[in-house]
């Protein structure tokens, strides 16, 4: 683990976004870094597609899929 130096304005944006997302500042920074890295590695995918892919890989089902499975 290390320290990353960022501009004061970016840190302020992290602080604000972390409150909205109910994440720590570090968790928000890690989220943005991960999404940015995934975006660079998968330039043809939208943010929504990247997020859906990561959620699926983690075993999180969309609400309609969960309800369909419960009804079966």
Residue pairs with C-beta under 8 A, 6 or more apart in sequence:
4 29
6 14
6 29
11 25
14 25
14 28
14 29
14 32
15 25
17 23
17 28
17 32
18 24
18 25
18 27
18 28
21 28
21 31
23 31
35 47
35 50
35 51
38 45
38 50
38 54
39 45
39 47
39 50
42 50
45 53
52 62
61 69
